[in-house]
Amino acid sequence: MDIIKSIEHEQLKNKIPELKVGNTVKVHVRIKEGNKERIQVFEGIIIKVQGGGVNQTFTVRKTSYGVGVEKTFLIHSPLVEKVELVRVGKARRARLFYLRDRVGKSAKTKEMVGARIEDREITIKEDLVEEPVVEEVAEEVVETPVTEVTETVETSTTEETTVE
């Protein structure tokens, strides 16, 4: 494996949440203030998901006191503690930038009817569990001498004499 790819592979999280555009999510982010560290929740609609690997990001939009706020998060960042799915939205586009121009109820996506709210996770790196080594016992093949049975078939030879 390439050196850069091996370093990036170490930085990946084992499991990441399944993120879809249009879903409403709560993102738990670690914030460091001075020497204190706390977790802040940012709730909004995912308007885009882009990139891949270590650089994969998603952007969440919410309105706070009448002002639209968008934050972009790295999925594999150690600062993103967890992502909770609040509502499954119906989106037919990959980017929902049209929500920026909307205000009020029209700034939300329609909810998928009958959709279950499940926190599905995608496994990226599987945990390697060492399996106990089982020694294979080789079966010993014992060759027994086979006695050859030869049958002798006696055939009587009769001589035919012809008299002239």
JOTAVEN-V413124 format. One record per residue. N is the residue number from 1. RES is the residue in three letters. OMEGA is omega in degrees with one decimal (999 if undefined). NEAR is the number of other C-alpha atoms within 8 Angstrom. D_CENTER is the distance of its C-alpha to the mean C-alpha in whole Angstrom. Layout:
BEGIN
N/RES/OMEGA/NEAR/D_CENTER
N/RES/OMEGA/NEAR/D_CENTER
END
This chain:
BEGIN
1/MET/178.7/4/20
2/ASP/-177.8/5/22
3/ILE/-178.3/6/23
4/ILE/179.8/6/22
5/LYS/179.6/8/18
6/SER/177.6/9/18
7/ILE/177.6/8/19
8/GLU/-179.4/9/17
9/HIS/177.8/8/14
10/GLU/-176.0/6/16
11/GLN/-178.4/8/16
12/LEU/172.6/11/12
13/LYS/179.3/8/11
14/ASN/-178.8/9/9
15/LYS/175.8/9/7
16/ILE/-179.8/11/8
17/PRO/177.1/9/9
18/GLU/-176.2/8/9
19/LEU/176.8/6/12
20/LYS/-179.9/7/15
21/VAL/-180.0/15/18
22/GLY/179.1/13/21
23/ASN/173.4/14/19
24/THR/-174.7/13/21
25/VAL/170.0/13/20
26/LYS/-179.7/12/21
27/VAL/178.1/12/20
28/HIS/-173.9/12/21
29/VAL/174.7/12/22
30/ARG/178.4/11/24
31/ILE/-179.4/9/28
32/LYS/178.2/8/30
33/GLU/-176.7/6/34
34/GLY/176.7/5/36
35/ASN/177.6/5/36
36/LYS/177.3/6/34
37/GLU/-179.8/9/30
38/ARG/179.4/7/29
39/ILE/179.5/8/26
40/GLN/-177.7/8/27
41/VAL/177.4/8/25
42/PHE/-176.6/8/25
43/GLU/179.5/10/24
44/GLY/-178.1/10/24
45/ILE/175.9/13/23
46/ILE/-179.8/15/20
47/ILE/173.9/14/22
48/LYS/173.6/11/20
49/VAL/-177.6/14/17
50/GLN/177.0/7/17
51/GLY/179.5/7/16
52/GLY/179.6/7/13
53/GLY/-178.2/6/12
54/VAL/-174.5/10/14
55/ASN/-178.9/9/17
56/GLN/-177.9/12/14
57/THR/171.7/12/17
58/PHE/-177.2/13/17
59/THR/-178.6/12/21
60/VAL/-178.7/13/22
61/ARG/173.8/12/26
62/LYS/174.2/10/28
63/THR/-178.7/8/32
64/SER/-178.6/7/34
65/TYR/176.7/4/38
66/GLY/-179.5/5/38
67/VAL/178.7/6/36
68/GLY/-179.6/9/33
69/VAL/176.8/8/30
70/GLU/175.6/8/27
71/LYS/177.4/7/25
72/THR/-177.5/8/22
73/PHE/169.3/9/19
74/LEU/-178.0/10/17
75/ILE/-175.5/11/14
76/HIS/-179.7/12/14
77/SER/175.6/7/17
78/PRO/178.4/5/18
79/LEU/176.5/7/21
80/VAL/-176.5/14/18
81/GLU/177.2/9/18
82/LYS/178.9/7/16
83/VAL/-179.8/10/16
84/GLU/176.1/8/17
85/LEU/-179.1/12/17
86/VAL/-174.4/9/21
87/ARG/178.0/9/22
88/VAL/-177.9/13/20
89/GLY/179.8/12/22
90/LYS/179.4/10/23
91/ALA/179.1/10/23
92/ARG/179.0/4/24
93/ARG/178.3/6/23
94/ALA/179.7/9/21
95/ARG/-176.8/8/23
96/LEU/-178.0/11/25
97/PHE/179.3/6/28
98/TYR/178.4/6/31
99/LEU/179.8/9/30
100/ARG/-177.3/7/32
101/ASP/-174.7/6/35
102/ARG/-178.6/8/35
103/VAL/175.0/6/36
104/GLY/-175.9/6/36
105/LYS/-179.1/5/34
106/SER/178.4/8/34
107/ALA/178.2/10/32
108/LYS/175.4/8/29
109/THR/176.9/9/27
110/LYS/179.4/7/27
111/GLU/177.1/8/26
112/MET/-177.6/8/24
113/VAL/177.1/4/26
114/GLY/-179.4/4/25
115/ALA/177.8/6/21
116/ARG/177.1/5/20
117/ILE/-179.5/8/19
118/GLU/175.3/5/15
119/ASP/178.5/8/13
120/ARG/179.2/6/10
121/GLU/177.7/8/7
122/ILE/179.4/8/3
123/THR/179.9/8/3
124/ILE/177.5/9/5
125/LYS/178.0/8/8
126/GLU/177.2/6/9
127/ASP/-179.5/5/12
128/LEU/179.4/4/15
129/VAL/-179.9/4/17
130/GLU/179.0/4/20
131/GLU/179.1/4/22
132/PRO/-178.4/4/26
133/VAL/179.7/4/27
134/VAL/179.5/4/30
135/GLU/179.9/4/33
136/GLU/179.2/4/34
137/VAL/-179.7/4/37
138/ALA/179.8/4/39
139/GLU/179.6/4/41
140/GLU/179.5/4/45
141/VAL/-179.7/4/47
142/VAL/-179.8/4/50
143/GLU/177.3/4/53
144/THR/-179.7/4/56
145/PRO/-178.9/4/59
146/VAL/177.7/4/59
147/THR/-178.3/4/63
148/GLU/178.4/4/64
149/VAL/178.4/4/66
150/THR/179.3/4/68
151/GLU/176.5/4/70
152/THR/-179.8/4/74
153/VAL/-179.7/4/75
154/GLU/176.9/4/79
155/THR/-179.7/4/80
156/SER/178.6/4/84
157/THR/178.6/4/85
158/THR/179.6/4/88
159/GLU/179.0/4/91
160/GLU/177.7/4/92
161/THR/178.9/4/96
162/THR/-178.4/4/97
163/VAL/178.7/3/101
164/GLU/999/2/103
END
